């Protein structure tokens, strides 16, 4: 892996990096085939998005009903 200071690279690449910093993704192609992808790096842990699992699962109507297997333990 190489690290290159942004100030030392040509202006077009500098503009591409600025686009990535602003949330875009850059794909490099050769002969109309994708060969590389430039994406931003995450800083820290990703934050969960409240409500992102809405509609992915459904609770059964009897979810809160006592289980008959545990009748001996409830007495």
C-alpha positions as CSV (number, residue, x, y, z in Angstrom):
1,X,0.0,0.0,0.0
2,X,1.2,3.5,-0.9
3,X,0.4,6.7,0.8
4,X,0.6,9.9,-1.2
5,X,0.0,13.4,0.1
6,X,-2.9,15.0,-1.6
7,X,-1.0,18.2,-2.2
8,X,1.6,16.3,-4.3
9,X,-0.8,14.8,-6.9
10,X,-2.0,16.3,-10.2
11,X,-5.0,18.6,-10.0
12,X,-7.5,16.3,-11.8
13,X,-6.8,13.5,-9.2
14,X,-7.1,16.2,-6.5
15,X,-10.5,17.1,-7.8
16,X,-11.5,13.4,-7.8
17,X,-10.4,13.0,-4.2
18,X,-12.4,16.1,-3.3
19,X,-15.5,14.4,-4.9
20,X,-14.8,11.2,-2.8
21,X,-14.5,13.3,0.4
22,X,-17.9,14.7,-0.4
23,X,-19.4,11.2,-0.5
24,X,-19.1,10.2,-4.2
25,X,-17.5,7.1,-5.6
26,X,-15.1,7.2,-8.5
27,X,-14.6,4.2,-10.9
28,X,-11.6,4.1,-13.2
29,X,-11.9,2.3,-16.5
30,X,-9.6,1.0,-19.1
31,X,-10.9,-0.1,-22.5
32,X,-14.4,0.5,-21.2
33,X,-13.9,-2.0,-18.4
34,X,-13.8,-1.0,-14.7
35,X,-10.3,-1.5,-13.2
36,X,-10.3,0.4,-10.0
37,X,-12.6,2.2,-7.5
38,X,-11.8,5.2,-5.4
39,X,-14.0,5.4,-2.3
40,X,-13.8,7.3,1.0
41,X,-12.6,5.8,4.2
42,X,-14.8,5.5,7.2
43,X,-13.8,7.3,10.3
44,X,-14.8,5.4,13.4
45,X,-17.6,3.0,13.8
46,X,-20.6,3.2,11.5
47,X,-23.7,4.7,13.3
48,X,-26.8,2.5,13.3
49,X,-29.8,4.1,11.6
50,X,-32.9,4.0,13.8
51,X,-35.8,2.2,12.1
52,X,-33.6,0.7,9.3
53,X,-35.0,-2.9,10.0
54,X,-38.7,-1.7,9.8
55,X,-40.8,-4.3,7.9
56,X,-38.0,-6.9,7.8
57,X,-39.6,-9.2,10.3
58,X,-43.1,-9.7,11.9
59,X,-43.7,-10.9,15.5
60,X,-46.3,-13.7,15.9
61,X,-49.6,-12.7,17.6
62,X,-48.8,-15.1,20.5
63,X,-45.3,-13.8,21.0
64,X,-45.9,-12.7,24.6
65,X,-48.0,-15.7,25.6
66,X,-46.5,-18.1,28.1
67,X,-44.8,-21.2,26.7
68,X,-46.4,-24.5,27.7
69,X,-43.0,-26.1,28.0
70,X,-42.3,-23.9,31.0
71,X,-45.5,-24.5,33.0
72,X,-43.5,-26.5,35.7
73,X,-41.2,-23.5,36.2
74,X,-43.9,-20.9,36.6
75,X,-45.5,-22.6,39.6
